[in-house]
Amino acid sequence: MTEYIKKQDAKNLIAEIHAKLAEGFGYDFAEAEKALKLMFTIQGDASIFKFEMGEQVIDTITNYIGTITARANYLNGENRYLLENKDTTGRPIEWWYEESRLERINE
């Protein structure tokens, strides 16, 4: 289960870790990793994404199939995913899609 903390608590934790790093002592890499993970689940700043990185999905409107290589969360909008694939000549192509247009491909 994803752990949520308040935005200010996460900022305080990150500031504390940066201060310890600047002092050159007492730096705990486990705490740094925890802080980085929490930055992406700060309540009110991020939402739970429906799809995972590296997952293959299909756009239900264009039938474009791609692998998710990036995700974006917008303040006033829907989550978006960058899908990558290759065209018929083998050149890489990529495009951003809204979450509501995508469906998971069952393998």
C-alpha positions in Angstrom: 0.0 0.0 0.0 1.3 3.5 -0.9 2.2 5.6 2.1 0.9 9.2 2.0 2.2 12.1 4.0 1.3 15.8 4.1 3.1 18.0 1.6 4.8 20.1 4.3 6.0 17.0 6.2 7.6 15.7 3.0 9.3 19.1 2.4 10.6 19.2 5.9 12.0 15.6 5.7 13.7 16.4 2.4 15.1 19.7 3.8 16.4 17.8 6.8 18.2 15.2 4.6 19.7 17.9 2.5 21.0 19.7 5.6 22.6 16.5 6.9 24.2 15.9 3.5 25.6 19.4 3.5 27.0 18.9 7.0 28.8 15.8 5.8 27.8 13.5 8.6 24.7 11.6 9.8 23.5 11.0 6.2 21.2 8.0 6.0 20.8 6.7 2.5 17.7 4.7 3.5 16.1 7.9 4.7 17.0 9.6 1.4 15.4 6.8 -0.6 12.3 7.0 1.5 12.1 10.8 1.0 12.5 10.4 -2.8 9.7 7.8 -2.9 7.4 10.0 -0.8 8.0 13.0 -3.1 5.9 11.1 -5.7 3.1 10.3 -3.3 2.6 13.6 -1.5 -1.1 13.9 -0.7 -2.7 16.6 -2.8 0.2 16.9 -5.3 0.0 13.5 -7.0 -2.5 10.9 -7.8 -2.3 7.2 -8.1 -1.5 6.3 -11.7 -3.7 3.6 -13.3 -0.8 2.1 -15.3 2.8 1.3 -14.4 6.0 2.3 -16.1 7.0 -0.2 -18.8 3.5 -1.5 -19.2 2.1 -2.1 -22.7 -1.2 -0.3 -23.4 -3.4 0.5 -26.3 -5.1 3.8 -27.2 -8.8 2.9 -27.6 -9.3 5.7 -30.2 -6.4 5.2 -32.6 -5.5 1.6 -31.7 -1.9 2.8 -31.2 0.0 0.2 -29.0 3.0 1.4 -27.0 5.1 1.0 -23.9 4.7 3.5 -21.1 8.0 5.3 -20.7 6.9 8.5 -18.8 3.9 9.7 -16.8 2.6 13.2 -16.0 0.2 14.4 -13.4 -1.4 17.8 -14.0 -3.0 20.2 -11.5 -6.0 20.9 -13.6 -6.2 17.8 -15.8 -6.0 14.1 -16.4 -3.0 11.9 -15.9 -1.1 11.5 -19.2 1.3 8.8 -20.4 4.1 8.8 -23.0 3.8 5.7 -25.2 6.7 4.6 -27.3 6.9 2.2 -30.2 8.6 1.9 -33.6 7.1 2.8 -37.0 7.2 0.5 -40.0 10.8 1.6 -40.8 12.0 0.8 -37.3 12.3 4.4 -36.2 11.1 5.2 -32.7 7.9 7.2 -32.2 6.3 8.5 -29.1 3.1 10.3 -28.2 1.3 11.5 -25.0 -2.2 10.1 -24.2 -4.8 10.8 -21.6 -5.4 8.0 -19.1 -9.1 7.6 -20.0 -8.1 6.7 -23.6 -5.8 3.8 -22.6 -6.5 0.1 -21.8 -4.1 -2.5 -20.5 -3.1 -5.2 -23.0 -3.5 -8.6 -21.6 -0.6 -10.9 -22.4 
